[in-house]
Amino acid sequence: MVMRTPKKLLAYLILLAMAMGTALAQKASLSFPGSVAMQKISLQSAANGKGFWQAEFRNGIVMVFIPPGPFWMGSDAKGASEGPRHRVELPGYWLGLTEVTFDQFDEFCRKTGRPLPSDQGWGRGKRPVINVSWRDAVEYCTWLARETGLPFRLPSEAEWEKGARGTTEWKFPWGNDPVTPERANYWEAGIKRTVAVGTLPGGASSYGLQDLLGNVWEWCRDKYGNFYYRESPTIDPPGPAAGSRGVLRGGCCYTLKANLRSTNRRDYPLVLSHHTIGFRLCLRE
């Protein structure tokens, strides 16, 4: 026997659903973790597939909100430069969904009269920008901040690692399951060059961030300190005050599978560029 819903009841249910939808939308708007100016500038903002706020800006720049709170940084198992394992507290901030692409960096170059960085013959477009020094990356962030009125910059090393590890102590952004070509672009995957950002969603972190391991090394804001973790503050560590070498995180398409992990870090001269080095954006109001 088929039960028929009375028309008045059906109409009431439709109106109730619409009212609930409006209330949820208003609640989401009120809980947006950024300024009114930021929300107005964003082309769209909503929860991503992992349940975290995601906002899109000009030229396909997408940022994901990392909530405030503590996490465990570093590892005692992989040498002195990655340890000791220590507790770090960070305020909320936004981190790029992917690395900055050639499309995005080339816009900056054309508008400021800079030479375009080489793509190594691998292609431009949605591939991560490469052959950029730390200074190039900082200058891009400064230009983007001026263009948008939002304080874009490079992430600190702690901000990068929390984006990769979350509040877990997983070895990889996606968990402790093995590294595979569906999750990262590394040496044994056989590609031997970069791939377009966002094409390996299996490697997403608990926040939904992509391409954190492999593809390109990513500049951080910090100067490099080999034993910095022994003395770094527990709240929002800024990195060493001085130095001529910067921090790289995440590995690249030439990195061996055995060396891909969320705690891996290395140094590189601030003034030099390389075809395996790019960067990701951070935004904290």
C-alpha positions in Angstrom: 0.0 0.0 0.0 1.5 3.4 -1.0 1.2 6.1 1.7 0.4 9.6 0.2 1.7 12.7 2.0 -1.1 15.3 2.4 -0.3 18.4 0.3 -0.4 20.8 3.3 2.1 18.5 5.1 4.3 18.3 2.1 4.3 22.0 1.7 5.2 22.4 5.4 8.1 20.0 5.1 9.5 21.9 2.1 9.3 25.2 3.9 10.9 23.7 7.0 13.8 22.3 4.9 14.3 25.7 3.3 14.3 27.4 6.7 16.8 25.0 8.1 19.0 25.5 5.0 18.9 29.2 5.5 19.7 28.9 9.2 22.7 26.6 8.4 24.0 29.0 5.8 23.7 31.9 8.2 25.5 29.9 10.9 28.3 29.0 8.4 28.6 32.7 7.4 28.9 33.7 11.1 31.5 31.1 11.8 33.8 31.9 8.9 37.2 31.9 10.5 38.4 35.2 8.9 37.6 38.8 8.6 34.6 40.2 6.8 37.0 41.7 4.3 38.6 38.4 3.6 35.2 36.7 3.0 34.2 39.5 0.7 37.4 39.2 -1.4 37.1 35.4 -1.6 35.2 34.1 -4.7 33.6 31.4 -2.7 34.0 29.8 0.7 32.6 26.6 2.1 33.5 23.4 4.0 35.7 21.0 2.0 35.4 17.2 1.9 37.2 16.9 5.2 34.9 19.4 7.0 37.4 22.3 7.1 36.8 25.8 5.8 38.1 26.4 2.3 38.2 29.8 0.5 39.1 30.5 -3.2 40.7 33.7 -4.3 42.0 35.2 -7.6 43.6 32.9 -10.3 42.6 29.7 -8.6 44.3 30.3 -5.3 42.6 28.1 -2.7 43.3 28.3 1.0 42.3 25.8 3.7 41.8 26.9 7.4 43.8 25.1 10.0 42.2 25.5 13.4 44.1 26.7 16.4 45.6 24.3 18.9 48.6 22.1 19.7 50.2 19.3 17.7 53.4 17.2 18.0 56.2 18.4 15.8 59.4 16.6 14.8 60.5 13.0 15.4 63.0 11.3 17.6 63.4 8.4 15.1 65.1 10.2 12.2 68.2 12.0 13.3 69.0 15.1 15.3 67.8 17.6 12.8 64.2 16.2 13.1 64.1 16.0 16.8 63.4 16.1 19.6 59.7 15.5 19.2 58.0 18.4 20.9 54.6 20.0 21.5 53.8 23.2 19.6 50.8 25.5 19.9 49.7 27.5 16.9 46.8 30.0 16.3 44.5 29.4 13.5 45.8 30.1 10.0 45.1 29.4 6.3 47.4 27.2 4.2 47.4 26.7 0.4 45.5 23.7 -0.9 48.3 23.1 -3.3 51.7 24.6 -4.2 51.6 27.9 -6.2 51.4 27.1 -9.9 53.1 28.5 -12.9 49.8 30.1 -13.9 49.8 32.0 -10.7 53.5 32.9 -10.5 53.6 33.9 -14.2 50.8 36.5 -13.6 53.1 38.1 -11.0 56.1 38.1 -13.4 54.2 39.7 -16.3 52.6 42.4 -14.1 56.0 43.3 -12.5 58.2 42.9 -15.5 60.2 40.0 -14.1 61.6 37.2 -16.3 59.5 34.0 -16.2 61.2 31.1 -14.3 62.2 28.1 -16.5 59.8 25.2 -16.5 62.7 22.8 -17.3 60.8 21.7 -20.4 58.2 20.0 -18.2 55.3 22.4 -18.9 53.7 25.3 -17.1 50.0 25.9 -16.4 48.9 24.0 -13.4 52.3 22.5 -12.6 53.9 23.8 -9.4 56.2 26.7 -10.2 59.9 25.8 -9.9 63.3 27.5 -10.3 62.3 30.1 -7.7 64.5 31.2 -4.8 63.3 31.9 -1.3 63.5 35.6 -2.1 61.4 35.1 -5.3 58.8 33.3 -3.2 58.8 36.1 -0.6 58.5 38.8 -3.3 55.5 36.9 -4.8 53.8 36.8 -1.4 54.4 40.5 -0.9 53.0 41.4 -4.3 49.9 39.2 -3.8 49.3 40.7 -0.4 49.4 44.2 -2.0 47.1 43.1 -4.8 44.5 41.5 -2.5 44.9 43.5 0.8 45.4 40.2 2.6 48.6 39.2 4.4 49.8 36.3 2.2 53.3 35.0 3.1 55.3 31.8 3.3 54.3 29.3 6.0 56.5 28.9 9.0 58.0 25.5 9.4 55.6 24.7 12.2 52.6 25.8 10.1 53.7 23.6 7.3 54.2 20.6 9.5 50.9 21.0 11.3 49.2 21.2 7.8 50.8 17.9 7.0 50.3 16.0 10.3 47.3 17.6 11.9 46.8 16.6 15.5 47.9 13.1 14.7 51.4 11.7 14.6 50.9 10.0 11.3 54.1 9.4 9.3 52.4 10.7 6.2 49.7 13.3 5.6 47.2 10.6 4.7 48.0 8.3 7.6 50.4 5.4 8.1 49.6 3.5 4.9 52.5 3.1 2.5 53.6 5.7 0.0 52.2 4.8 -3.4 52.2 6.6 -6.8 48.5 7.4 -6.2 49.5 9.4 -3.1 52.7 11.2 -4.1 55.1 11.9 -7.0 58.6 10.5 -6.0 61.6 8.9 -7.6 60.4 5.3 -7.7 57.0 6.4 -9.2 59.0 6.7 -12.4 57.7 10.1 -13.7 60.9 12.0 -12.9 59.3 15.4 -13.4 56.5 17.4 -11.7 52.9 16.8 -12.3 50.0 19.2 -12.2 48.9 20.2 -8.7 45.9 18.4 -7.2 46.2 15.3 -9.5 47.0 12.9 -6.6 44.1 13.4 -4.2 45.0 10.1 -2.4 47.8 12.0 -0.7 45.5 14.6 0.9 46.1 15.4 4.6 43.5 15.3 7.3 42.7 18.9 6.4 42.3 18.1 2.7 45.6 19.7 1.7 47.2 18.1 -1.3 50.7 17.5 -2.7 52.5 17.9 0.7 54.9 15.1 -0.1 56.8 14.7 -3.3 56.4 16.7 -6.5 58.4 19.8 -5.3 60.3 20.8 -2.2 58.5 23.8 -0.6 60.1 26.9 0.9 59.1 27.8 4.4 59.5 31.3 5.9 62.1 30.2 8.5 65.8 30.3 8.3 67.3 26.8 8.9 68.7 25.7 12.2 70.0 22.1 12.3 69.3 21.8 16.1 66.6 24.5 16.3 64.0 22.1 17.8 66.1 21.8 21.0 65.6 25.5 21.8 62.5 26.6 19.8 59.6 28.1 21.8 56.5 26.0 22.3 54.1 28.7 21.1 54.2 29.7 17.4 58.0 29.2 16.8 59.4 31.7 14.3 62.6 29.8 13.4 66.2 31.1 14.0 66.6 34.9 13.9 69.3 34.9 11.2 70.9 32.7 8.6 71.7 32.4 5.0 69.9 29.1 4.4 66.2 28.4 4.4 64.0 25.5 5.3 62.6 23.1 2.6 59.8 20.6 3.4 58.0 17.8 1.7 60.4 16.2 -0.7 60.2 16.3 -4.5 59.8 14.1 -7.6 63.5 13.0 -7.2 63.1 12.1 -3.5 63.4 8.4 -2.7 60.4 6.7 -1.3 62.3 5.9 1.9 62.8 9.6 2.6 59.2 10.8 2.2 57.7 11.7 5.5 56.0 14.6 7.1 58.9 15.4 9.5 61.6 15.4 6.8 63.4 18.8 6.5 66.5 20.1 4.7 68.2 23.4 4.1 69.1 25.3 0.9 70.7 28.7 0.2 68.1 31.5 0.3 69.5 33.2 -2.9 69.5 30.0 -5.0 66.7 28.3 -7.0 66.4 24.8 -8.3 64.1 22.8 -10.6 62.8 20.7 -7.7 61.8 23.7 -5.4 58.6 25.6 -5.3 56.4 26.9 -2.4 52.9 27.1 -0.9 51.1 30.1 0.5 50.0 30.9 4.1 47.6 33.5 5.3 47.1 34.6 8.9 45.1 37.8 9.6 
